[in-house]
Amino acid sequence: MFLDVIDPFHAEAPERIDRACRANGFFRLPADVIDRAVADRAWDAAGALFDLDASEHDDITFPEPGYPYGFSPFGLERLASSLGEATPPDLKASFSVGPDCLGPVSGTRPEEAWIRSPSRWPAALPDLRPAWEAVFRAQSVLCEHLLGLMAVALDLPADHFETSIDRPISAMRALDYPALDDQPPPGSLRAGAHTDYGTLTILRTDEVPGLEIRDARGTWVGIDPEPDTFIVNLGDSIAQWTNDRWRSTLHRVVPGDGRRRRSMAFFHMANWDARIEPLPTCVSDDDPPRHDPVLAGPWLMEKFQATVSSG
C-alpha cells in the first residue's frame, strides 16, 4: 500500500494529514525530521542490545508480571489480547522504556506510579541510555508539532492539545523478530493484530517486510518497508477525540519470508489524567458522540496489562 509522505513543515501539512488520517490513519514522514545521527545512535544501540548473550538481559527483564518497561523475552507477549483475542504468543522480543526519559515530573498523581515506573537500562551497554533518551526527546518534540498541525486540521487552535500533553506518559520500544528457521505454529504472528492505544506512533523499520494494516474493506494490505522514512499511525486516543473521523487502524506483523526483522516504535501518549472525549468540531446533530469519555492513563494501563502472555 502507498502511504503519503508528508513534510510536517510545509504549509499544506494539515490538509494532507487530514486526508491520510481519514483514509487509513497511516502516513510517512521524511527521515530528516529527526536528526539522523541521533536516530541512528539509538537504532544501533538497540541492535547491540538484542545481540547480547541472553544472560546479559537479566538486569533489564521485567522484575514482576505487568511491569511496563524492560526486556520482554521471545514469546512473552500477545498483542491481540488487547482486543480480547486468544492467539499464540507473538514471535518477537522487545525492550521498552518510559516517560522518565524526559526527566522527573512534579505534581503527578499517586495513581500514575505504575506508568511512571523507572526504566531499566542494560549495564552491558552504557551508551544505550543517553542515545535512547536523546531520540525519545526528539520524537516527543516532533509529536507535539504534529498534534499542533492536527488541531489546525480539525478547525481548532494550534495549541488546543497542549494542556493534554504537557506531562505525557509516552513510551519507546525496540522490537526484534528473530529469523524463523521453521514454519511457525498455525495462527502465529510476529505481532498480533492490534490498534495502538495513545495519540501517535512513530515507527522506524528495516528493509524486511511484514507490517500489514486492515483497510476500510476489512482486507489485510502489506506496507512496503522504506527505511529512509518514518511511519506514523494514529492511536485510539485520536480516534476517540475525533469521533472516528480519523482512524486508529488495526495492524499486525506477519511472518513473511522469515528473515530477521527489526523496528523501533515511539508511542506518544497524552497526560495520565487527560480527558479523551469527542471534540466539538467532530460532533453534530447528525453525528453525535460515539465514545464515552475516558482518562488516557487508565485506558493505557488496561490495554497494556491485557497483552502479557499467561502461557
C-alpha positions as CSV (number, residue, x, y, z in Angstrom):
1,M,0.0,0.0,0.0
2,F,1.2,3.5,-0.8
3,L,1.4,5.9,2.2
4,D,1.6,9.6,1.6
5,V,5.0,11.1,2.6
6,I,4.2,14.4,4.3
7,D,6.6,17.2,5.1
8,P,5.4,18.4,8.5
9,F,6.9,21.9,8.0
10,H,5.1,22.6,4.7
11,A,2.0,24.8,4.6
12,E,-0.1,22.1,3.2
13,A,0.7,19.6,6.0
14,P,-2.6,20.0,8.0
15,E,-4.7,19.3,4.8
16,R,-2.6,16.3,3.8
17,I,-2.6,14.9,7.3
18,D,-6.4,15.2,7.4
19,R,-6.7,13.2,4.1
20,A,-4.3,10.5,5.3
21,C,-6.0,10.2,8.7
22,R,-9.4,9.9,7.2
23,A,-8.3,7.3,4.7
24,N,-6.3,4.8,6.9
25,G,-4.7,6.6,9.8
26,F,-1.2,6.0,8.5
27,F,1.3,8.3,6.7
28,R,5.0,8.7,6.3
29,L,7.5,11.4,7.3
30,P,10.9,12.1,5.7
31,A,13.7,10.6,7.7
32,D,15.3,14.0,8.3
33,V,12.5,15.1,10.6
34,I,14.8,13.6,13.3
35,D,18.5,14.3,13.3
36,R,19.9,11.3,11.5
37,A,22.9,10.9,13.9
38,V,20.6,10.9,16.9
39,A,18.2,8.4,15.3
40,D,21.0,6.1,14.2
41,R,22.7,6.0,17.5
42,A,19.5,4.8,19.2
43,W,18.9,2.3,16.4
44,D,22.4,0.8,16.5
45,A,22.3,0.6,20.3
46,A,19.0,-1.4,20.1
47,G,20.7,-3.8,17.7
48,A,23.6,-4.3,20.1
49,L,21.1,-5.0,22.9
50,F,19.4,-7.8,21.0
51,D,22.7,-9.3,20.1
52,L,23.8,-9.6,23.7
53,D,24.0,-13.1,25.3
54,A,20.7,-13.9,26.9
55,S,22.3,-13.8,30.4
56,E,23.1,-10.1,29.9
57,H,19.4,-9.3,29.6
58,D,18.9,-10.4,33.2
59,D,19.3,-6.9,34.7
60,I,16.6,-5.5,32.4
61,T,13.9,-8.2,32.4
62,F,10.6,-7.3,33.9
63,P,11.0,-7.5,37.7
64,E,7.4,-8.7,38.1
65,P,4.5,-9.5,35.8
66,G,2.8,-6.4,34.4
67,Y,5.9,-4.1,34.9
68,P,5.7,-1.7,32.0
69,Y,9.4,-1.3,31.0
70,G,12.3,-3.5,30.3
71,F,13.2,-6.6,28.2
72,S,10.4,-8.8,27.1
73,P,11.7,-12.3,26.0
74,F,10.6,-14.0,22.9
75,G,7.1,-15.3,23.1
76,L,6.0,-13.4,26.3
77,E,3.5,-11.0,24.7
78,R,0.2,-11.4,22.9
79,L,-0.8,-8.1,21.4
80,A,-4.1,-9.3,20.1
81,S,-5.2,-9.9,23.7
82,S,-5.6,-6.1,24.0
83,L,-8.7,-6.6,21.8
84,G,-9.8,-9.8,23.6
85,E,-8.5,-12.2,21.0
86,A,-6.9,-15.5,22.0
87,T,-3.8,-16.2,19.9
88,P,-0.5,-18.0,20.2
89,P,2.4,-15.8,21.7
90,D,3.9,-13.2,19.4
91,L,7.1,-14.2,17.6
92,K,9.2,-11.4,18.9
93,A,11.3,-10.0,21.7
94,S,11.3,-6.3,22.8
95,F,12.9,-3.7,25.0
96,S,10.9,-0.7,26.2
97,V,11.4,2.5,28.3
98,G,9.0,5.0,29.7
99,P,8.4,8.7,30.3
100,D,11.2,9.1,32.7
101,C,13.4,9.6,29.6
102,L,12.1,13.1,29.6
103,G,13.2,13.6,33.3
104,P,11.2,13.8,36.5
105,V,7.7,15.4,36.5
106,S,6.4,17.2,39.6
107,G,2.8,17.2,40.7
108,T,1.8,13.8,39.4
109,R,-1.0,11.8,40.9
110,P,-0.3,8.7,43.0
111,E,-2.3,6.5,40.6
112,E,0.4,7.4,37.9
113,A,3.1,5.5,39.8
114,W,2.7,2.4,37.6
115,I,3.1,4.2,34.3
116,R,6.0,6.3,35.7
117,S,7.9,3.2,36.9
118,P,11.6,3.6,36.4
119,S,13.0,2.5,33.0
120,R,15.6,-0.3,33.2
121,W,18.9,0.1,31.5
122,P,21.4,-2.6,30.5
123,A,24.7,-2.4,32.4
124,A,26.5,-4.1,29.4
125,L,25.6,-1.1,27.1
126,P,26.3,2.2,29.0
127,D,25.9,4.2,25.8
128,L,22.3,3.0,25.2
129,R,20.7,5.2,27.8
130,P,21.9,8.6,26.5
131,A,21.3,7.5,22.9
132,W,17.7,6.5,23.7
133,E,16.9,9.5,25.9
134,A,18.1,11.8,23.1
135,V,15.9,10.2,20.4
136,F,13.0,10.0,22.9
137,R,13.2,13.8,23.4
138,A,13.4,14.4,19.7
139,Q,10.4,12.3,18.9
140,S,8.4,14.0,21.8
141,V,9.0,17.4,20.2
142,L,8.0,16.0,16.8
143,C,4.8,14.7,18.1
144,E,3.9,18.0,19.8
145,H,4.4,19.6,16.4
146,L,2.3,17.0,14.6
147,L,-0.5,17.4,17.2
148,G,-0.5,21.2,16.5
149,L,-0.9,20.5,12.8
150,M,-3.7,18.1,13.6
151,A,-5.5,20.6,15.7
152,V,-5.5,23.0,12.8
153,A,-6.8,20.3,10.5
154,L,-9.6,19.8,13.0
155,D,-10.6,23.5,12.9
156,L,-9.1,24.1,16.4
157,P,-6.4,26.5,17.6
158,A,-2.9,25.1,17.0
159,D,-2.3,25.0,20.8
160,H,-5.6,23.1,21.6
161,F,-3.9,19.8,22.7
162,E,-1.1,21.5,24.7
163,T,-2.6,21.2,28.1
164,S,-3.4,17.5,27.5
165,I,0.2,16.6,26.5
166,D,2.4,18.7,28.8
167,R,3.0,15.7,31.2
168,P,3.0,12.9,28.6
169,I,3.2,9.2,29.6
170,S,4.9,8.2,26.4
171,A,7.0,5.1,25.9
172,M,9.5,3.8,23.3
173,R,10.2,0.2,22.3
174,A,12.6,-1.6,20.1
175,L,11.5,-4.9,18.6
176,D,13.4,-7.9,17.4
177,Y,11.7,-10.5,15.3
178,P,14.3,-13.4,15.1
179,A,14.7,-15.4,11.9
180,L,12.2,-18.2,11.6
181,D,14.1,-21.3,10.6
182,D,11.0,-23.5,10.8
183,Q,7.3,-22.9,9.9
184,P,5.6,-21.2,12.9
185,P,2.6,-22.9,14.5
186,P,-0.8,-22.2,12.8
187,G,-2.1,-18.8,13.7
188,S,1.2,-17.4,14.9
189,L,2.2,-13.9,14.0
190,R,5.2,-11.8,14.7
191,A,2.9,-9.2,16.3
192,G,-0.8,-10.0,16.7
193,A,-3.5,-7.7,15.3
194,H,-4.0,-4.6,17.4
195,T,-4.6,-0.9,17.5
196,D,-2.2,1.4,19.3
197,Y,-3.6,2.9,22.5
198,G,-2.4,6.5,22.6
199,T,-2.1,9.5,20.3
200,L,0.6,8.9,17.7
201,T,3.1,6.2,17.0
202,I,6.3,6.9,15.1
203,L,7.8,3.8,13.6
204,R,11.2,3.0,12.1
205,T,11.7,-0.3,10.3
206,D,14.4,-2.1,8.4
207,E,14.1,-3.4,4.9
208,V,12.3,-6.6,5.8
209,P,8.5,-6.6,5.0
210,G,5.9,-7.9,7.4
211,L,3.8,-4.9,8.5
212,E,0.1,-5.1,7.4
213,I,-2.9,-2.9,8.0
214,R,-6.5,-3.7,7.6
215,D,-8.2,-1.3,5.2
216,A,-11.7,0.0,5.3
217,R,-13.0,-3.0,3.4
218,G,-11.5,-5.4,6.0
219,T,-8.7,-6.6,3.8
220,W,-5.2,-7.0,5.1
221,V,-2.7,-5.0,3.0
222,G,1.1,-5.0,3.2
223,I,3.1,-1.8,3.8
224,D,6.3,-1.8,1.8
225,P,9.3,-1.1,4.0
226,E,11.0,2.2,3.3
227,P,13.9,2.5,5.8
228,D,14.5,6.2,4.8
229,T,11.1,7.3,6.2
230,F,9.2,7.1,9.4
231,I,5.7,5.6,9.5
232,V,3.2,7.5,11.6
233,N,-0.1,5.9,12.7
234,L,-2.9,7.1,14.9
235,G,-3.8,5.5,18.2
236,D,-7.1,5.1,19.9
237,S,-7.0,8.4,21.7
238,I,-7.0,10.3,18.4
239,A,-9.9,8.2,17.1
240,Q,-11.8,8.9,20.3
241,W,-11.1,12.6,20.2
242,T,-12.1,12.9,16.5
243,N,-15.3,10.8,17.0
244,D,-13.8,8.3,14.4
245,R,-13.4,11.0,11.8
246,W,-9.8,9.7,11.8
247,R,-8.9,6.1,12.1
248,S,-6.9,4.1,14.7
249,T,-6.3,1.2,12.2
250,L,-5.9,-2.4,13.1
251,H,-2.4,-3.6,12.1
252,R,-0.1,-6.7,12.6
253,V,3.2,-8.1,11.6
254,V,3.1,-11.4,9.7
255,P,6.0,-14.0,9.4
256,G,6.6,-13.1,5.8
257,D,9.7,-14.6,4.4
258,G,11.0,-15.5,7.9
259,R,14.1,-13.2,7.8
260,R,15.1,-11.4,11.0
261,R,13.3,-8.1,11.2
262,R,13.8,-5.1,13.4
263,S,11.9,-2.0,14.3
264,M,11.7,0.9,16.8
265,A,8.4,2.5,17.8
266,F,7.8,5.7,19.8
267,F,4.4,5.7,21.4
268,H,3.2,9.3,22.2
269,M,0.6,9.4,25.0
270,A,-1.4,12.2,26.5
271,N,-1.2,13.1,30.2
272,W,-2.4,10.4,32.6
273,D,-5.4,12.5,33.5
274,A,-6.2,13.8,30.0
275,R,-9.9,13.5,29.3
276,I,-10.4,11.9,25.9
277,E,-13.8,12.6,24.5
278,P,-15.1,13.7,21.1
279,L,-14.1,17.2,20.2
280,P,-16.7,19.8,19.5
281,T,-15.7,20.2,15.9
282,C,-16.1,16.4,15.3
283,V,-19.7,16.0,16.5
284,S,-23.0,17.3,15.2
285,D,-26.7,16.6,15.4
286,D,-26.2,14.1,12.5
287,D,-23.0,12.6,14.1
288,P,-23.4,12.5,17.9
289,P,-20.6,11.3,20.2
290,R,-19.7,7.7,19.6
291,H,-17.3,7.3,22.5
292,D,-17.8,7.7,26.3
293,P,-15.1,9.9,28.0
294,V,-12.1,8.1,29.3
295,L,-8.9,9.1,31.0
296,A,-5.8,8.4,28.9
297,G,-3.7,6.7,31.7
298,P,-6.2,4.1,33.0
299,W,-7.1,3.3,29.3
300,L,-3.5,2.7,28.6
301,M,-3.0,0.6,31.7
302,E,-6.0,-1.6,30.9
303,K,-4.8,-2.3,27.4
304,F,-1.2,-2.9,28.2
305,Q,-1.8,-5.3,31.0
306,A,-4.0,-7.4,28.8
307,T,-1.1,-8.2,26.4
308,V,1.1,-10.1,28.8
309,S,1.2,-13.8,27.9
310,S,0.0,-16.2,30.6
311,G,1.5,-19.3,29.0
